[in-house]
């Protein structure tokens, strides 16, 4: 029963035993070969042990299991961004927003990754694309305004802040 293995794995994680949790998540992954979630969880256990290369391998394996699901791409991209690898984070985040444009946090991560990898126009484009889908999102408007300030587009930023004040 995959659910039982996942419950055991989460208990092992809570108890501070990432290696044992990883074994249980691997058992769940074997039972559910098309499900990327247990494999992503394996990556998280590697991160708990600061084994980032192994974590990345798990996230890549999760993407291979479910290449048409946004979740594993999103996890890989956000982890790479967290680890300071902004340029490497852009492709999986672009794929994640293509597969799951409803997820606002993915759009924000993509914009940040583009900005941190030296593409301020790409960051603004990500915010604008996200706002086409989520026009009422205050956080996306604020992200766009910050991006505009960083690009020294102060009048544009003031206009964006004005939109926020009306939401």
PyMOL commands that set and color helices and strands:
alter all, ss='L'
color gray80, all
select helices_A, chain A and resi 2-14+18-31+37-48+52-65+70-82+86-99+104-116+120-133+138-150+154-166
alter helices_A, ss='H'
color red, helices_A
deselect
rebuild
show_as cartoon
